[in-house]
Amino acid sequence: MVWDLPAQSDAAVISSNFGRQHQRKRLAASATALPLNPAELEVPYYLNAHYWWAYIHPTAVHVFERQWLVNLILWGNYARLRDAVMAEIGETLPGHTLQVACVYGDLTSRISTRIAEGGLMDIVDVLPIQLSNLRKKLPRNAPVRLLAMDSSNLNLPDASYDRALIFFLLHEQPSQYRERTLSELFRVVKPGGKIIVVDYDLPRWWHPLRYVWRPLLARLEPFALDLWRDEIAKWLPEASIEICKEPFFGGLYQKVVITR
């Protein structure tokens, strides 16, 4: 059940179900739907083990929610990658849009301003602290719902979204979680809809970061090099789909657009 409640504390988790039609309209107007029990959602082990310092620790949001720092981590490419997403989704977004996982920076708030009248954007994340941080960044009365869910087990109806975005999440996930996340996206996006993925890729042989960044990724983000070794298509469900890939910054990053 979706609860149409005013914003409460940062510990609140966001509701996980689509509600009835009249509830959905009220949620779109209020921008957030808050949950009843944050303890019900289990945080995946890989987040606790490897990413507590970036997303879970109370200091993490304070440290990393800085545009200049996100840009630095991405070697000066944040704006370029964000703008590539904005160009891909277009000027207006009718229907339903899904973003899987909150991101630092202004990407989501910018997307929310493009939701067409009557449209709705859902953002899912497994961490209450990230959802609470995002809520503070969204424009007032943005047509957005924040939903507490594990990306590998979305409590959402089949074929209910016109498009979905996943921005620098896949490299953080172990292979089995990555496969399940993409399978869930494939399930909830309508036939003919787009799944937009932005993440790491294998840099060209001449790229100096191919040799400098590899040991750092292996140390700090132990699953990231999977995306250097294999194409994202490896973790997609077997089906008839169209995949378009665009490299950025000498191949260190990629935008992959999957059309259902």
PALO-241181 format. One line per 8 residues: number of its first residue (from 1); their letters; for each residue x, z, y of N, C-alpha, C. Coordinates in steps of 0.1 Angstrom, whole numbers, always signed. Last residue first. Example, Ala and Ser with C-alpha at 12.3 -4.5 7.8 and 13.67 -1.06 7.14 Angstrom:
# PALO-241181
2) sa) +128,+71,-22,+137,+71,-11,+129,+79,+0  +132,+78,-57,+123,+78,-45,+132,+78,-33;
This chain:
# PALO-241181
260) rtivvkqy) +138,-254,-22,+130,-252,-34,+123,-265,-39  +169,-260,-10,+155,-264,-8,+148,-263,-22  +194,-242,+4,+188,-245,-9,+173,-248,-7  +223,-244,+21,+208,-245,+23,+202,-250,+10  +250,-225,+30,+244,-233,+19,+229,-232,+21  +279,-223,+48,+264,-222,+49,+258,-231,+38  +309,-205,+45,+300,-216,+41,+286,-213,+45  +343,-198,+53,+329,-195,+53,+321,-207,+49;
252) lggffpek) +368,-211,+50,+367,-196,+47,+352,-192,+46  +370,-237,+58,+364,-234,+44,+363,-220,+41  +378,-239,+84,+387,-243,+73,+383,-239,+59  +353,-229,+96,+366,-223,+98,+376,-226,+86  +328,-239,+72,+332,-234,+85,+346,-228,+85  +309,-263,+53,+320,-254,+55,+323,-250,+69  +278,-266,+39,+285,-270,+51,+296,-259,+53  +257,-280,+14,+267,-271,+18,+275,-276,+30;
244) cieisaep) +226,-282,+0,+234,-288,+10,+244,-277,+15  +206,-288,-29,+216,-279,-22,+224,-287,-13  +175,-289,-43,+184,-296,-35,+193,-286,-28  +164,-284,-78,+165,-280,-64,+175,-289,-56  +150,-277,-106,+152,-289,-98,+152,-285,-84  +168,-249,-122,+156,-256,-117,+160,-268,-109  +181,-220,-131,+181,-234,-134,+167,-240,-131  +190,-198,-104,+182,-201,-116,+182,-216,-118;
236) lwkaiedr) +224,-195,-92,+210,-199,-90,+203,-201,-103  +250,-190,-96,+241,-179,-97,+227,-182,-95  +263,-214,-91,+265,-208,-104,+254,-197,-106  +259,-221,-64,+250,-227,-74,+251,-220,-88  +281,-211,-51,+269,-203,-52,+259,-208,-62  +311,-218,-70,+301,-222,-61,+288,-213,-62  +339,-196,-75,+327,-204,-80,+318,-207,-68  +360,-183,-63,+362,-190,-76,+351,-199,-80;
228) wldlafpe) +351,-173,-40,+362,-182,-39,+364,-190,-52  +332,-156,-49,+327,-168,-41,+339,-177,-38  +347,-136,-60,+338,-145,-69,+334,-157,-62  +358,-122,-40,+366,-133,-45,+358,-142,-55  +340,-101,-37,+340,-112,-27,+347,-124,-33  +341,-78,-51,+334,-89,-57,+334,-101,-48  +356,-58,-36,+361,-63,-49,+353,-74,-56  +367,-54,-8,+354,-60,-12,+356,-66,-26;
220) lrallprw) +392,-43,-4,+381,-37,+3,+367,-42,-3  +410,-57,-22,+410,-43,-21,+398,-37,-15  +403,-84,-20,+404,-78,-33,+404,-62,-33  +406,-87,+8,+393,-88,+2,+393,-81,-12  +434,-84,+9,+425,-75,+16,+411,-75,+11  +443,-106,-6,+446,-92,-11,+437,-82,-4  +432,-128,+10,+429,-126,-4,+431,-111,-9  +442,-131,+35,+429,-124,+34,+426,-120,+19;
212) vyrlphww) +466,-145,+32,+466,-132,+39,+453,-124,+35  +459,-169,+20,+470,-160,+14,+470,-146,+20  +440,-179,+35,+438,-180,+21,+448,-171,+14  +448,-178,+61,+440,-167,+56,+438,-168,+41  +461,-203,+65,+469,-191,+63,+461,-179,+58  +451,-232,+48,+446,-221,+57,+454,-209,+54  +457,-252,+30,+466,-250,+42,+462,-238,+51  +437,-252,+12,+450,-248,+7,+459,-245,+19;
204) rpldydvv) +407,-238,+26,+415,-249,+23,+429,-244,+19  +390,-209,+12,+396,-217,+23,+404,-228,+18  +360,-204,-5,+375,-206,-7,+381,-215,+4  +338,-184,+14,+341,-195,+5,+356,-196,+3  +312,-160,+24,+326,-165,+22,+326,-177,+13  +280,-171,+38,+289,-162,+32,+303,-167,+31  +246,-177,+41,+259,-178,+48,+268,-167,+42  +219,-195,+30,+229,-185,+26,+241,-188,+35;
196) iikggpkv) +185,-200,+30,+197,-202,+38,+207,-191,+34  +161,-217,+14,+168,-205,+13,+182,-207,+19  +130,-233,+23,+144,-232,+23,+149,-218,+21  +102,-248,+4,+108,-239,+14,+123,-239,+13  +93,-262,-17,+96,-270,-5,+102,-261,+6  +75,-235,-30,+81,-248,-33,+82,-256,-20  +83,-204,-12,+74,-214,-16,+81,-227,-20  +101,-176,-24,+100,-187,-14,+91,-198,-20;
188) vrfleslt) +101,-159,-45,+92,-155,-34,+91,-166,-24  +120,-170,-64,+106,-167,-68,+97,-165,-56  +144,-172,-51,+138,-184,-56,+123,-182,-60  +148,-145,-46,+145,-153,-35,+139,-166,-40  +153,-137,-73,+141,-132,-66,+138,-140,-54  +176,-151,-78,+164,-154,-86,+152,-149,-79  +193,-139,-60,+190,-153,-58,+178,-157,-66  +194,-113,-73,+189,-115,-59,+185,-129,-56;
180) reryqspq) +204,-119,-98,+191,-114,-97,+185,-115,-83  +230,-127,-91,+222,-136,-98,+207,-132,-97  +240,-103,-79,+239,-116,-71,+229,-126,-78  +239,-86,-100,+231,-83,-89,+229,-96,-80  +259,-97,-116,+245,-96,-121,+235,-93,-110  +282,-97,-99,+276,-109,-104,+262,-108,-108  +280,-73,-72,+285,-78,-85,+277,-89,-90  +280,-82,-37,+273,-78,-49,+280,-82,-62;
172) ehllffil) +291,-91,-15,+292,-77,-17,+287,-73,-31  +285,-118,-13,+299,-114,-17,+301,-99,-19  +258,-117,-5,+262,-121,-19,+276,-117,-23  +257,-111,+23,+253,-101,+13,+259,-105,-1  +258,-129,+45,+269,-121,+41,+265,-109,+33  +225,-133,+47,+237,-135,+56,+248,-124,+52  +199,-151,+38,+207,-141,+33,+221,-143,+39  +165,-160,+44,+179,-160,+49,+186,-148,+42;
164) ardysadp) +138,-182,+37,+145,-170,+35,+160,-171,+40  +105,-196,+42,+120,-197,+43,+126,-183,+41  +79,-191,+36,+83,-205,+39,+98,-207,+40  +68,-170,+10,+76,-172,+22,+79,-187,+24  +55,-167,-14,+48,-161,-3,+56,-164,+11  +60,-170,-42,+57,-182,-33,+50,-177,-21  +48,-139,-54,+54,-152,-57,+51,-161,-46  +50,-109,-34,+43,-119,-42,+51,-132,-44;
156) lnlnssdm) +74,-82,-39,+68,-92,-30,+61,-103,-39  +96,-63,-44,+82,-61,-46,+73,-69,-37  +126,-75,-57,+117,-75,-45,+102,-73,-50  +152,-67,-68,+139,-64,-74,+129,-63,-62  +175,-72,-55,+175,-77,-68,+161,-74,-75  +173,-59,-31,+172,-73,-31,+171,-79,-45  +152,-31,-29,+164,-36,-35,+163,-51,-36  +135,-21,+1,+135,-27,-12,+150,-31,-16;
148) allrvpan) +117,-14,+28,+127,-8,+19,+126,-13,+5  +111,-36,+54,+107,-32,+41,+118,-26,+33  +97,-41,+85,+109,-36,+79,+105,-30,+65  +82,-69,+101,+81,-57,+92,+94,-54,+86  +75,-83,+132,+85,-81,+122,+80,-68,+114  +70,-95,+159,+62,-97,+147,+70,-95,+134  +78,-71,+184,+83,-82,+176,+74,-83,+163  +73,-50,+201,+62,-57,+196,+66,-70,+189;
140) rplkkrln) +105,-52,+216,+93,-45,+215,+81,-54,+210  +131,-66,+196,+123,-66,+208,+110,-58,+205  +153,-45,+176,+143,-55,+177,+136,-55,+191  +170,-23,+175,+175,-36,+181,+165,-46,+183  +158,-3,+161,+162,-1,+175,+166,-13,+182  +156,-15,+136,+144,-12,+143,+147,-10,+158  +182,-13,+127,+177,-26,+130,+164,-24,+139  +184,+14,+121,+193,+8,+131,+187,-5,+136;
132) slqiplvd) +166,+16,+100,+163,+24,+113,+172,+18,+124  +178,+1,+81,+165,-3,+86,+162,+4,+99  +201,+16,+76,+202,+2,+82,+189,-3,+87  +190,+39,+66,+198,+40,+78,+200,+26,+85  +178,+31,+42,+170,+35,+53,+177,+35,+66  +187,+4,+23,+192,+16,+30,+184,+19,+42  +178,-19,+12,+177,-8,+4,+181,+5,+11  +158,-42,+31,+171,-36,+29,+169,-23,+20;
124) vidmlgge) +142,-70,+45,+143,-60,+34,+157,-55,+33  +120,-81,+69,+134,-79,+66,+135,-68,+56  +97,-107,+77,+100,-95,+69,+115,-93,+67  +78,-120,+102,+91,-120,+96,+93,-106,+89  +51,-142,+109,+56,-129,+105,+69,-130,+99  +28,-160,+131,+38,-159,+121,+43,-144,+119  +11,-160,+152,+5,-159,+139,+15,-158,+128  +34,-179,+170,+22,-171,+171,+14,-171,+157;
116) airtsirs) +66,-180,+154,+55,-186,+161,+43,-177,+161  +97,-165,+161,+85,-164,+152,+73,-170,+160  +118,-162,+177,+114,-176,+174,+102,-176,+165  +126,-137,+180,+120,-143,+192,+115,-157,+189  +139,-132,+156,+125,-126,+158,+119,-132,+170  +164,-142,+159,+155,-149,+150,+141,-144,+153  +175,-122,+175,+173,-136,+180,+163,-144,+172  +175,-100,+158,+167,-100,+170,+165,-113,+176;
108) tldgyvca) +194,-110,+139,+179,-108,+135,+171,-107,+148  +219,-112,+153,+212,-124,+146,+197,-121,+144  +235,-94,+166,+222,-98,+172,+214,-109,+165  +251,-69,+145,+250,-79,+155,+236,-83,+159  +247,-64,+110,+252,-60,+123,+252,-71,+133  +218,-69,+91,+232,-73,+94,+235,-67,+108  +198,-61,+62,+201,-60,+76,+215,-65,+79  +185,-81,+36,+196,-72,+41,+197,-73,+56;
100) vqlthgpl) +169,-111,+38,+174,-101,+28,+186,-94,+33  +142,-122,+56,+156,-119,+57,+160,-108,+47  +116,-145,+56,+122,-134,+49,+137,-133,+52  +87,-156,+73,+101,-157,+72,+106,-144,+65  +56,-174,+72,+64,-162,+69,+78,-165,+66  +44,-195,+99,+43,-189,+86,+51,-176,+84  +69,-210,+121,+55,-207,+117,+55,-201,+103  +93,-207,+142,+91,-204,+128,+77,-200,+125;
92) tegieamv) +111,-229,+164,+99,-220,+161,+97,-219,+146  +135,-242,+163,+131,-235,+175,+120,-225,+173  +155,-237,+132,+147,-245,+142,+142,-236,+153  +172,-230,+112,+158,-226,+111,+149,-233,+121  +196,-242,+120,+190,-246,+107,+176,-242,+107  +203,-229,+143,+200,-244,+143,+193,-248,+131  +207,-203,+134,+196,-206,+144,+193,-221,+144  +229,-207,+118,+217,-203,+112,+205,-206,+121;
84) adrlrayn) +247,-214,+137,+245,-224,+126,+232,-220,+119  +249,-191,+152,+242,-202,+158,+239,-213,+148  +262,-175,+133,+249,-171,+138,+242,-183,+143  +287,-188,+133,+279,-187,+121,+264,-184,+124  +295,-185,+160,+294,-199,+154,+285,-198,+142  +296,-158,+163,+286,-165,+171,+284,-179,+165  +316,-151,+144,+303,-146,+143,+293,-155,+150  +343,-158,+144,+333,-168,+140,+319,-163,+139;
76) gwlilnvl) +365,-142,+147,+361,-149,+158,+349,-159,+156  +369,-131,+121,+379,-139,+127,+374,-148,+138  +350,-113,+113,+348,-127,+109,+358,-136,+116  +359,-90,+127,+359,-90,+112,+358,-105,+106  +353,-98,+153,+367,-97,+149,+368,-97,+134  +325,-97,+152,+332,-110,+155,+346,-110,+151  +321,-70,+149,+317,-80,+138,+324,-93,+140  +332,-62,+173,+339,-58,+161,+334,-67,+149;
68) wqrefvhv) +315,-72,+192,+329,-76,+193,+336,-73,+179  +291,-59,+186,+292,-73,+184,+307,-78,+184  +288,-31,+167,+294,-36,+179,+297,-51,+177  +282,-13,+145,+272,-20,+153,+278,-23,+167  +303,+2,+133,+302,-12,+131,+292,-19,+139  +300,+29,+142,+313,+22,+143,+311,+7,+143  +273,+36,+138,+279,+38,+151,+292,+30,+153  +271,+31,+111,+263,+23,+121,+270,+24,+134;
60) atphiyaw) +289,+51,+100,+291,+36,+98,+284,+28,+108  +283,+77,+102,+292,+72,+112,+292,+56,+111  +269,+82,+78,+262,+83,+91,+270,+77,+103  +275,+58,+53,+279,+70,+60,+273,+70,+74  +265,+32,+46,+258,+44,+42,+262,+56,+50  +282,+10,+54,+267,+10,+56,+260,+23,+54  +309,+14,+52,+304,+3,+61,+289,+4,+64  +314,+33,+33,+321,+34,+46,+316,+25,+56;
52) wyhanlyy) +301,+25,+10,+296,+37,+17,+302,+38,+31  +309,+4,-6,+305,+1,+8,+299,+13,+15  +315,+12,-32,+325,+3,-25,+321,+1,-10  +297,+30,-43,+310,+30,-48,+320,+23,-38  +272,+25,-31,+278,+39,-31,+293,+39,-34  +270,-2,-38,+270,+3,-24,+276,+16,-22  +269,-2,-65,+281,-8,-59,+281,-5,-44  +246,+11,-73,+258,+18,-75,+270,+12,-67;
44) pveleapn) +218,+10,-51,+226,+4,-61,+240,+10,-61  +196,+37,-45,+207,+29,-39,+216,+23,-50  +162,+38,-52,+176,+41,-57,+186,+32,-51  +135,+52,-37,+143,+40,-37,+158,+44,-41  +123,+77,-33,+119,+68,-45,+128,+56,-47  +130,+89,-10,+137,+93,-22,+134,+84,-34  +112,+83,+10,+125,+75,+9,+132,+78,-4  +79,+80,+10,+89,+88,+3,+102,+80,+1;
36) lplatasa) +63,+64,+27,+59,+78,+24,+71,+86,+19  +73,+42,+53,+70,+46,+40,+66,+60,+39  +62,+21,+81,+70,+32,+75,+65,+37,+62  +66,-9,+96,+57,-2,+87,+65,+9,+79  +68,-24,+128,+74,-17,+117,+63,-10,+108  +53,-40,+146,+67,-44,+143,+73,-36,+132  +27,-41,+154,+34,-29,+156,+49,-30,+153  +17,-66,+148,+17,-62,+162,+26,-50,+165;
28) alrkrqhq) +21,-68,+121,+28,-77,+130,+28,-73,+144  +3,-48,+114,+17,-46,+112,+25,-55,+121  -21,-60,+119,-18,-48,+126,-3,-45,+125  -20,-80,+100,-21,-84,+114,-17,-72,+123  -20,-66,+77,-9,-74,+80,-9,-78,+95  -45,-54,+76,-33,-45,+78,-21,-54,+82  -61,-76,+72,-62,-69,+85,-51,-60,+87  -53,-84,+46,-51,-93,+58,-52,-85,+71;
20) rgfnssiv) -35,-57,+30,-46,-66,+31,-44,-74,+44  +1,-58,+25,-12,-51,+26,-23,-62,+26  +29,-60,+5,+20,-67,+14,+7,-60,+14  +50,-31,+1,+40,-40,-4,+33,-48,+8  +68,-11,+11,+73,-22,+2,+62,-33,-2  +78,+6,+41,+69,+3,+30,+73,-10,+23  +110,+21,+48,+99,+12,+52,+91,+8,+39  +118,+56,+53,+120,+43,+46,+108,+34,+49;
12) aadsqapl) +132,+77,+77,+120,+71,+71,+124,+58,+64  +152,+88,+91,+152,+89,+76,+141,+82,+69  +147,+86,+117,+157,+76,+111,+157,+77,+96  +111,+92,+121,+125,+96,+121,+134,+85,+115  +89,+69,+132,+91,+83,+130,+106,+86,+131  +66,+46,+147,+80,+49,+143,+81,+64,+143  +32,+47,+134,+42,+47,+145,+56,+50,+140  +20,+28,+106,+22,+41,+113,+32,+39,+124;
4) dwvm) +4,+15,+83,+5,+11,+96,+7,+24,+105  +15,+10,+51,+10,+21,+60,+14,+16,+74  +5,-7,+23,+13,-8,+35,+6,+2,+45  +8,+0,-12,+0,+0,+0,+9,+0,+12;
